[in-house]
Amino acid sequence: MYRTVKRLGIPDSNIILMLADDMACNSRNKRPGGVYDHPDKSVDLYGDNVEVDYRGYEVTVENFIRLLTGRVGPDTPRSKRLLTDDKSNIFIYMTGHGGDEFLKFQDFNEISSHDIADAFAQMWEKKRYNEILFMIDTCQANTMYEAFYSPNIVAVGSSKKGQNSYSYFHDNNLGISVIDRFTYYNLKYLENVKPGSSLTLRDLTLISDFFGAEQNIELTIDPIKLDNVNKNESQIYIHQIPLKV
């Protein structure tokens, strides 16, 4: 999402990027300095002139909570502070390995849904935000915001409780899955959005509802009699959608 919000006019001074940052310059990366969302290498997820504020071992649950609540050390530079007030609208995007009400931070510690909920409550009490858009892409993502109890928060997740969030592209050179389907299709949609567009969050969620990893969908131009479909199959057949062949 860093590439997208920056392209749409949000400057680095208004972005705080927390990233492991261990793949762009990995010795196995055939295109040093970039990480791509598709085999055709058309979209560099890093974008141009990436500025990572928290990297490597700085990306911890403690630092994330301190960042949100403003309880950082006095020697913390401005680039690592969330300098917001009661008029600020904040977009928070998180992704990684997760499960029922937890998200891993680099596989050695976890943040729970209650940790985030309590942090948002502190932010509201301290007048650190006006509205928050919280987006998360992980397995059972929706459980990460079920504990929220503060006002003016809109949350979007890639999967329901008990559901997985599947990867879209596995980079064989790096040996990792670079991007999940939910994020890939959201980025694909947002790449066509221009600054000043009148599109709303509703338009975005309609796209992600269809392309999210919640169901296996097969598109066909041939009508199918549902009476002949095995009820044990998890496929959904959609023949009403016009397709270009």
C-alpha positions as CSV (number, residue, x, y, z in Angstrom):
1,M,0.0,0.0,0.0
2,Y,3.0,2.3,0.5
3,R,3.4,2.7,-3.3
4,T,-0.3,3.5,-3.8
5,V,-0.8,6.1,-1.0
6,K,2.4,7.8,-2.1
7,R,1.4,7.9,-5.8
8,L,-2.0,9.4,-4.8
9,G,-0.3,12.4,-3.2
10,I,0.6,11.5,0.4
11,P,4.2,12.6,1.0
12,D,6.7,10.5,2.9
13,S,6.5,13.0,5.7
14,N,3.0,11.8,6.4
15,I,3.8,8.1,6.0
16,I,5.4,5.8,8.6
17,L,6.6,2.6,7.1
18,M,7.4,-0.4,9.3
19,L,9.1,-3.1,7.2
20,A,11.4,-6.1,7.7
21,D,13.1,-4.8,4.6
22,D,15.1,-8.0,4.0
23,M,14.1,-8.9,0.5
24,A,14.7,-5.8,-1.7
25,C,18.5,-6.1,-1.3
26,N,18.7,-9.8,-0.7
27,S,21.5,-11.5,-2.5
28,R,18.9,-13.8,-4.3
29,N,17.0,-10.8,-5.7
30,K,17.7,-10.6,-9.4
31,R,16.4,-7.0,-9.4
32,P,18.1,-5.4,-6.3
33,G,16.1,-2.6,-4.7
34,G,12.7,-3.8,-5.9
35,V,10.0,-6.3,-5.0
36,Y,7.3,-7.0,-7.6
37,D,3.8,-8.2,-7.2
38,H,3.6,-10.2,-10.5
39,P,5.9,-12.3,-12.7
40,D,5.8,-9.7,-15.4
41,K,7.6,-7.2,-13.0
42,S,5.2,-4.4,-14.0
43,V,4.6,-3.0,-10.5
44,D,7.5,-2.4,-8.0
45,L,5.9,-2.5,-4.6
46,Y,8.7,-0.4,-3.2
47,G,8.1,2.4,-5.7
48,D,10.6,5.2,-6.2
49,N,12.7,6.6,-3.3
50,V,11.3,4.4,-0.6
51,E,11.8,5.7,2.9
52,V,11.6,3.0,5.6
53,D,11.1,4.5,9.1
54,Y,11.2,1.3,11.1
55,R,13.1,-1.7,9.7
56,G,14.4,-5.1,10.7
57,Y,14.5,-5.6,14.5
58,E,12.8,-2.2,15.1
59,V,9.6,-3.7,13.8
60,T,8.2,-5.0,17.1
61,V,4.8,-5.0,18.8
62,E,6.1,-2.6,21.5
63,N,7.3,-0.1,19.0
64,F,4.1,-0.3,17.1
65,I,1.9,0.3,20.2
66,R,4.2,3.1,21.3
67,L,4.0,4.7,17.9
68,L,0.2,4.7,17.9
69,T,-0.2,6.0,21.5
70,G,2.6,8.6,21.3
71,R,4.6,7.0,24.1
72,V,7.9,7.0,22.3
73,G,11.2,8.0,23.8
74,P,12.3,11.7,24.0
75,D,15.2,11.0,21.5
76,T,12.9,9.5,18.9
77,P,13.2,11.5,15.6
78,R,10.1,13.1,14.0
79,S,10.2,10.6,11.2
80,K,9.4,7.9,13.8
81,R,6.6,9.7,15.5
82,L,2.9,9.8,14.7
83,L,2.3,13.5,14.9
84,T,-1.5,13.6,14.7
85,D,-4.4,15.3,16.5
86,D,-8.2,15.2,16.7
87,K,-8.5,16.4,13.1
88,S,-6.3,13.7,11.6
89,N,-7.6,10.9,9.4
90,I,-5.3,7.8,9.6
91,F,-4.9,4.8,7.3
92,I,-3.4,1.8,9.0
93,Y,-2.5,-1.2,6.8
94,M,-1.1,-4.5,8.2
95,T,-0.2,-7.8,6.7
96,G,1.7,-11.0,7.6
97,H,1.1,-14.4,9.2
98,G,-1.9,-14.4,11.5
99,G,-4.8,-16.3,12.9
100,D,-7.7,-16.0,15.3
101,E,-7.3,-12.6,16.9
102,F,-3.5,-12.3,16.4
103,L,-0.9,-11.2,13.9
104,K,2.8,-12.2,14.0
105,F,5.6,-9.6,13.9
106,Q,8.5,-11.3,12.1
107,D,7.6,-14.7,13.5
108,F,8.9,-14.0,17.0
109,N,6.2,-12.1,18.7
110,E,2.5,-11.4,18.2
111,I,0.0,-8.6,18.5
112,S,-3.6,-9.4,19.5
113,S,-6.8,-7.8,18.5
114,H,-7.2,-6.5,22.1
115,D,-3.8,-4.9,21.9
116,I,-4.8,-2.9,18.9
117,A,-8.3,-2.1,20.3
118,D,-6.8,-0.7,23.5
119,A,-4.2,1.3,21.6
120,F,-7.0,2.9,19.5
121,A,-8.9,3.6,22.7
122,Q,-5.9,5.5,24.1
123,M,-5.6,7.4,20.8
124,W,-9.2,8.5,21.0
125,E,-8.8,9.6,24.6
126,K,-5.7,11.5,23.8
127,K,-7.3,13.1,20.7
128,R,-4.9,11.6,18.3
129,Y,-7.3,10.9,15.5
130,N,-10.6,12.0,13.9
131,E,-11.1,8.8,11.8
132,I,-9.2,5.6,11.2
133,L,-9.3,3.3,8.2
134,F,-7.9,-0.1,9.4
135,M,-7.1,-2.6,6.7
136,I,-5.5,-6.0,7.4
137,D,-4.5,-8.9,5.1
138,T,-3.9,-12.1,6.9
139,C,-5.6,-15.4,7.7
140,Q,-8.8,-14.9,9.8
141,A,-8.2,-11.1,9.4
142,N,-11.7,-10.0,10.5
143,T,-11.0,-11.3,14.0
144,M,-8.4,-8.6,14.4
145,Y,-11.0,-5.9,14.7
146,E,-13.8,-7.7,16.5
147,A,-12.5,-6.3,19.8
148,F,-12.6,-2.6,18.6
149,Y,-14.7,-0.4,20.8
150,S,-13.6,3.1,19.9
151,P,-15.6,5.4,17.6
152,N,-14.9,6.6,14.1
153,I,-13.1,3.4,12.9
154,V,-13.8,1.6,9.6
155,A,-12.1,-1.8,9.4
156,V,-11.6,-4.0,6.3
157,G,-10.2,-7.5,6.4
158,S,-9.2,-10.1,3.8
159,S,-10.8,-13.2,5.4
160,K,-13.4,-14.2,8.0
161,K,-12.9,-16.3,11.1
162,G,-11.8,-19.8,10.1
163,Q,-10.8,-18.7,6.6
164,N,-7.3,-18.4,5.0
165,S,-5.9,-15.5,3.1
166,Y,-4.1,-17.0,0.2
167,S,-1.0,-15.7,-1.6
168,Y,-1.1,-14.5,-5.2
169,F,2.5,-14.7,-6.4
170,H,5.4,-16.7,-5.1
171,D,8.8,-15.5,-6.1
172,N,10.9,-18.5,-6.7
173,N,14.2,-16.6,-6.6
174,L,13.4,-15.0,-3.2
175,G,11.7,-18.2,-1.9
176,I,8.7,-16.3,-0.5
177,S,5.2,-15.3,-1.4
178,V,5.4,-11.6,-2.2
179,I,1.8,-10.6,-2.1
180,D,-1.6,-12.0,-1.1
181,R,-4.6,-12.1,-3.4
182,F,-6.6,-9.5,-1.4
183,T,-3.8,-6.9,-1.5
184,Y,-2.9,-7.7,-5.1
185,Y,-6.4,-7.0,-6.4
186,N,-6.8,-4.0,-4.3
187,L,-3.6,-2.6,-5.6
188,K,-4.6,-3.5,-9.2
189,Y,-7.8,-1.5,-8.7
190,L,-6.0,1.4,-7.0
191,E,-3.5,1.7,-9.8
192,N,-6.2,3.1,-12.0
193,V,-7.4,5.7,-9.4
194,K,-6.1,9.2,-10.0
195,P,-5.6,11.9,-7.4
196,G,-8.8,13.9,-6.9
197,S,-11.0,10.9,-7.9
198,S,-14.6,10.9,-6.6
199,L,-14.4,7.1,-5.9
200,T,-15.2,6.1,-2.3
201,L,-14.3,3.3,0.1
202,R,-17.5,1.6,-1.0
203,D,-16.2,1.2,-4.5
204,L,-13.0,-0.4,-3.1
205,T,-14.8,-2.8,-0.9
206,L,-17.0,-4.0,-3.7
207,I,-13.9,-5.0,-5.6
208,S,-12.2,-6.7,-2.7
209,D,-15.4,-8.6,-1.8
210,F,-15.4,-10.2,-5.2
211,F,-11.7,-10.9,-5.5
212,G,-10.9,-11.8,-1.9
213,A,-9.8,-15.3,-1.0
214,E,-13.1,-16.3,0.6
215,Q,-14.4,-18.5,-2.2
216,N,-13.1,-20.5,-5.1
217,I,-14.7,-18.8,-8.1
218,E,-14.9,-20.2,-11.6
219,L,-16.0,-17.9,-14.5
220,T,-17.8,-19.5,-17.4
221,I,-19.9,-18.2,-20.3
222,D,-21.9,-21.5,-20.4
223,P,-25.0,-21.9,-18.3
224,I,-24.8,-24.7,-15.7
225,K,-27.7,-26.5,-14.2
226,L,-27.2,-26.4,-10.4
227,D,-29.0,-29.6,-10.0
228,N,-26.1,-31.4,-11.6
229,V,-23.4,-29.8,-9.4
230,N,-21.9,-31.9,-6.6
231,K,-23.0,-30.2,-3.4
232,N,-19.8,-31.2,-1.7
233,E,-17.8,-29.0,-4.1
234,S,-16.8,-25.6,-2.9
235,Q,-16.9,-23.9,-6.3
236,I,-19.3,-21.2,-7.2
237,Y,-20.3,-20.9,-10.9
238,I,-21.1,-17.5,-12.2
239,H,-22.3,-17.2,-15.8
240,Q,-24.1,-13.9,-15.5
241,I,-20.8,-11.9,-15.7
242,P,-20.0,-10.7,-19.3
243,L,-16.6,-11.9,-20.3
244,K,-14.4,-10.7,-23.1
245,V,-12.9,-13.6,-25.0
